[in-house]
Amino acid sequence: MKAIIQLLKEAGSHIVPFRWENETFSLLDQRLLPHREEWIVCNSWQEAVSGIREMVVRGAPAIGITAAFAMVLAVRQAVKEVPKEYKAFLRQAAAQIKKARPTAVNLSWAVGRMLKVLDGSEHDQIYEVAVDEALAIWTEDVQANIEMGRLGGMLMEDQKGILTHCNAGALATGGYGTALGVIRGAVRQGKGVRVFADETRPWLQGARLTAWELMEDGIGVTLNVDSAAGVLLSSGRIGAVVVGADRIAANGDVANKIGTYMLAVLCKENGVPFYVAAPSSTFDHSCPSGAQIPIEERDMEEVTTCGKYRVAAKGVSAFNPVFDVTPSSLVSAIITEKGVLRPPYDKAISTLSN
Ligand code: MRU
C-alpha cells in the first residue's frame, strides 16, 4: 500500500477509500463524509460485501478493488476453516461477491481476475498470491487514472467551467479518480478550471463527496442542484461535461449515475462536449449495447427521505433507478488509460480487449 500512497502523492492527491495495513482491510465510511472520517474493518468477505451493498464504499472501480480484497479475505477464511474444500468455498464466495451490486462491471471483472490467478496457485501460496493480485488491481487502477487525467486534461479548455455528476473521484476509485482525475490532470497542466458539481440526488455524492474532494485539493468548485444543469449548460460558462461510468457496452453506450443521460441530451442541445472517463476494466465486451446492462433499483425510501428526514408523505410510491444509459451517439469521446476513443465506438472499443 505504501507504493500506492507514494504514487498518489507524486500526482498531488492523497484521498483513498480503503486501506490494507497489517493484513487488515478497512473501508472509509463514505456515508458519513464530509462530516466524519471513520474506518470500518472488514473481518470477513461477507463484511466487505455488506460494505459494497450498503454504500460504505461506492463507485465502480472502488467496488471492484473492494471485491478483490473480499476475495483475499475469503482465501484467508478458506485456508483456515475448510483447507480440504477451499476451492469450492472460494467459488461460492466469488458468486456471492459478484452479486453485491449489479451495474458496475468492475465488480465481476475483479472477481474473475482473482479467480483466474487463484486457480493456478498452489495451496500453500494462495494467500500471498491473492494479496499480490488485489494490490496489483489497486495499483493499476491508480496508474490508469493518472494517465486518463493526463490525456483528458488536454481536452479541457483553459478558463472554462467543467460540469460533473455524482462522484467519479478518488473516493470512487483506487485514488485520483476518473472524471475528477481528468479535472486534476487539467489543473496539473496549468489550466484554470472552475468545477460545477451536481449535488446528485438521492445519495448526494456530488454535494458530500465531489465538493469535499475538490476543496481538499484546493480546486475551485461550485455546487448546484441537479436541475440547475440546464441553465448552466445554456449559459456558455461550461466548456465540457465530464462523468465516469459503471459499465460501457461494446457499442459505446454508457451506464452511469441516474441523471447522466439528461446531461448528455443537454450537451447536445447546447453544443457542449460530453466526455466519459473510464478505465478499461469498466468496458463489458460481452454486452452488445446499453439495453443489456442491468440497472440497479434501490429502496423507495432513498427518494421519499433526505438523509434521515422524511420529505414525502408516508406511503407514497417512488421510482428509484440508480443508473441510466446514455446512448453512444451522445458521447463526444471516451477517455481511457489506453487512449481517447472517438466514434465509431464499436471499432475503437474492440481494440481495447487486445
Ligand atoms: O451509486 P454509486 O455512488 O456507486 O454510483 C457511482 C457512479 O455512478 C460513478 O459515476 C461511477 O461509478 C464512476 S466512478 C469512477
Residues whose N, C-alpha, C, O or C-beta is under 5 A from the ligand:
A	BS01	MRU	R58 G59 A60 H165 C166 N167 A168 G169 A172 T178 Q205 G244 A245 D246 N256 K257
